[in-house]
Amino acid sequence: MDYKISIIKNGDGTLFLSLYINSKRHRFYSGKPIGIASSPNKLSVSERKAAFEDLKLDFQFALRNGWTPESVKNDKKEHGKITGPATVEDLWEVYETMKKENYSIKYIKDVRFYVRHTAAHSMGEIREESFTKFIATKKHWSNTSYNNARRYIGVLEERLRHYGYTGNWKLNNKSRRATQKLHKPFRNVEVVLDDIYKFNPKLHLCCILTYGCLLRPHQEIRQLLWGDFLSLLSQVSLSGSRTKGKRNRVIPIPEYIRPYLTGGPVHHNIFTGTTEPHNPDYFKTLWSKYKKQSTLLEKHHTLYSFRHTGAIKVFEKTGSLTVLQQVMGHADLKTSLTYLRGLEVQQLEVIHMPELISSEA
């Protein structure tokens, strides 16, 4: 049986065994999977490496005698529960299971982030302090990021219960009131778009589609195929599986966008010219580069500012929240209402209030 086992160091000084076998990678922070009571990360920094060298030999011996990582999984299924605290290995197993399920690439990427950092703050066993120590290091996080961390940690704990875990990570960290991110609308969107075209035509196409079709840049626009365009590039059609609101959308394409749409094979991405899209952070990176050299952008101008600006234009032209809801792909009318309220499209004034004409007049 071919395998490779090595000792890897985390950023915080803790170590783990990395085992490559049958084209899969497994991480082990203790000897528990092979029935040995060894937790080297509980030792002093100077003693850990030697203890992991011994543990590495123990794993090699177990492998030569027929032990495999799969035997640990089968044993869990057979016994139906995790005895004692959950381990880092249990957490990585949850991650590997979720990878095979129908989650978005971004969601799985986020799950891996929280598993990796939680493991780095654990000494082989996952306890409440594993998370409190991890979260305490993220003082720069926004309230939204902080709350997202608590949600993902809750998801991981719940998934461990599928293996019979009966513990309870009683997080003392309370959720925080999220501050709404401001996407400041453009006062001169045409000028900004012209400047972006000179900087990068791909970023320009993303921005003008965000503004003119009110599509979301990082998912809906980035993944567009030429086959999504209908009727001589006059409409774009997206299935519910590709939209945030999980609804099918057919959006008219304004005439000023069409000259920038060159067309291509139906299965090709409109930006890469291949069947694969750019990476999820592609336009975020381009926008950051443009922002650094631009003299036109103001504070709180983001990629989503084009969508917000477009929303204002639609509402100003139609005065209809129902139309705005349809154009933006919101599942709930309240979302559209909150969207406009946050942008302060129009300040409430006395002239907007109901009139009452005296009956004596």
N, C-alpha and C positions, 0 to 999 in steps of 0.2 A: 504494500500500500504506500503510494507516494504522498508525501506531505512535507510542509515546511513550517517550522515553529521558531519563533524569535521573540525577544523581549523588547517591548516598545515603551517609550517614556511619554507620558502626557505632559501638557504644558505646566501643570501644577506640581510636577515632581513625582506623581504616582506612576506605577508601572503596570503593565499587563502582558499576558502571553498572547501573541498573535499566531493563530494556527490556520494555514491554508491547506485544505484537503478537499478533494473532489470539486475543485474550482470554486469553493466557498471559503469565506474568511470567518473565523470565530474568534471572539475575545474572551479571555479568562483572567479574572482578577484574584481568584483563590483556587484552592485545591478541592473545593466542594464537588465539582462535577465528576471527579474521579475518586471520591470518597476519602479525601485526605483533609484533615483539619489544619489547613495552612492558609493564612491571610497575610502575606508579606507586607502589604501596604500599611498594616497596623504597626509595623516596626519602625525604628528610626530610619532617617534617610540613608545613613551610612550602612545600614544592615539590609536594606531592601533588595539591592542587586544580587547579593549572594543568596538570599532566600529565594528569589525568583529563578536563579540558576539551578538550585536544587529542585524547585517545583517544575522547571522545564524537563529535568531528567525524569521526574515522576510521571509527567504526561507522556514522554517518549516511551517509557516502560509500559504504561497503560495502552498506548497505541499499538505497540508490538504484540500485546496480548489480546487484541481484538476489540478494545474500547473505541468507540467513535462518538462524536458530538451528537449524532442522531440517537444513540442509545440513551442519552440524557433526556431528550425530548420524548422518546417512547416511554421511558420510565415515568415521566410526569403524567403522561396521558393514562398510563396504566393505574397509577396510584391516585390520580385525580386531584392532587393538591400539592402545593409547595409547602414544605415543612420549614417553619421558622421564617426569618426575614427573606424578602425577595433579594436576589443577587443582581449584579451588573449583567451577568450572562442571561438572566431571565429578561432583563430589559432589552438587550440586543435581540433576543429571540422574538420579542414582541415586534420590534422594528422590522425584522426579516419577514415576519408573517404579514405585516401591514403592507410591505412593498409589493406583495403578490396580489393585493386586493385592489379594488377599483377606486383608488384615491388619485388626486391630481399629483403631478410631479412636484409642484410647489409644496403641497401638504406633506408629502413624504420627505422632502428636503428639510422642512421645518421639524418634523418628528425626529429625524436623524440629528439635527442640531441639539435638541433638548436631551436626547438620549446620550449623545457624546459628552455634553457638558455636565450632565448629572453624574455620569460615570466618572468623570474627572474629579468630582467632589465627593466620591464615595470610596470607602475602604473595602470594596468587595461586596458589601451589603447595602441595599437601598433603604435608607431611613429618612425620617422627616428632615434631619439636618442636611441630608444630601441636597435637598432643594433650597433650604433656607440659605445655605452657604453659597450655592450657585447664584441665586437671585441677589444676594447681598453684594456680589461682585459687579452687578450691572447697574451701578448708580446713575449712569447716563441714560438709561432706558426711559422712554416716554411712558405715560400711564397706560397707553394702549398696548405697548410691547410687554409691559409688566403683566397686564391682565391676560394677554395671549399666552404668556408663560404658564400662568396658573391653569388655564384651560387645557393646554397640552399635557401638563403634569397630571391633571385629572383624567385625561384620556388614557395615559399610560397606566395609571393605577387601575382603571376600570378594565383595561385589556388584560392585566395580570390576573384579574379575578377569573378569567377564562381558564387559567391554570390552577385555580383553587386557592389563590392567595387570599388570606382572610385578615391581613393587617389593615391599618388605616393610617394614611399619611395626613395627620391633622395639621394642615398648614396654618400657621398663625398669621401668615401674610394675608391681609384683607385686600379685596379688589379695590382698585382706585378709580376715581371718576376720570374717564377718558376725555382728553382735550380734543375737540374737533379740529382736524387739520384744515387749514385755510388754503384754498386754491384760488388765489386772487385772479379775477377776470382781467382780460386784456382790454385796454382802451383803444389800442391801435393794432388789432390782430393782423390786419393785412401787411403792415410794415414788418411785424415780427416774423410772419410766415415768409415774406420775401427774403429776409435776412437769413433765416434758417435754410432756405433752399441753396443759398450761396455756400453755407457751411457744410451741409450734407443732404443730398437729395432724398436719401432713405428716411432720415429723420423728418424732413419736410413732408414726405408722403404720409408718414405716421401722424404728424401733427394736423395736417389738413383733413385727414379722415376722422381724426378725433373731434375736430371742430365742426366739419361739414356734415358728418354722418352720426356724430355723437357716440361713436364706438369707443370701447375701452382699449387703451393702447397696448398694455402688456400682455393681454390674453387674446382678445377678439381680433385686434388689428395685426399683431405679430404673427398670428397663425393663419391669416387669410390665404386662401388658394385662388388661383384664377378661375377655378370652377365654381367659386362662391358668387361670381358676378353674373347677372342675368341681363337679358334684353339689351345687348350691345353696350354693356357697362353702365347701364342706367339704374341698376338696382344691385344691392348686395343681400344675399340670403344666408342666414346663420341658423343652424339647428339648435335646439335647446341645450344639447350636450356641450355646446361651445360658448354659451352665454352665462353670465353671472346669475341672471334671473331664471335660468333653466327654461326659458320660453323661446320658441321659434321667432325669429325676427327677419323682416324684409324691409330694408331701408332704402329710400330713393337716394341716388347719388347726384348732388348738385352739378351743374354743367361745368363749373370752374374747377372741379376735381378731375373730370374725365380726361383732359389732355395729359395728365400725369400717369394714367393707367395704360400701360403699353400692351397688356394682354400676354398670354402664354399658355403652355400646356395645362389642362384642367387640374392636374394633380400636383402642380408646382406651386411653391410658396411665392407670393408676389415680391418678396424682398430678396430671397436667396437664389431664386431660379432653380431650386431643387425641390425634392419632396420633403425636405426637413426645414423647419423654421430656425431662426436665430435663437440663441439661448434666452431664457426668461428675463435676464437683466440687460439685454442688448440695448434697448431704447433708453433704459434708465442710465446706462453708462454714457451713451451718446448725448443725452440731455445734460448730464453733469459736465461733460466736456464743453458743450455749447455755452452753458451758463457761465463757466469760468471766463470765457473770452467775449461774452456779449455785453454791449453797453445799453441794450434796450430793456433787459429784464429788470424787474423790481422784486423786492422781498415778497415771498410767498407765491411767486410765479412758478408753476410746476407744469409737467406734461398735462395733468388733469385740468389746468386752467383753460385749455382749449375746449374741453368738454363743458366746463362751467360757462365759458363765454358763449358757446353754441346754445346752451340751455336758455340763457338770458335772451338771446336773439329769437329763439322759437317762441318763448313766452311773450315777448314784446310784440311779435307779429300776430300771434293767434289769441293771446289772452286766455288760453285754455290749458288747464292742468291735465286734462285727459289726453290732449294731443302730446303734451310734454312727456307724460308718463309713457305713452306708446313709443315715442321717438327714442327716449332714453332707455327703454327696456326695463323699467321698474315694475316689480311684481305688485307693489302696493302704492296707492295714490299718496299715502302719507309720506312716503320716501321723497316723492317729487315735491311735495309741499315743504318738507323740511329742507330740502335741497335749495329751494328758492329763498326760504326764510333765512337760511344761513348766509346766502349771498347778498341779502338785503337789496333785492331788485328794485324795490320802490319803498321809500319811507312813507309811513302812514301819516297823513296830514288831515286837517280839519275838512278840507274839500271832499275827502273820501267818505265822510260820515253821512248817515241818512239825514235827509232834510225833513222838516215838518212845517208845512205852510199853515198859517193861522186861518181858522174858519171864518174869521171876521173880515178877512181881506176881500 
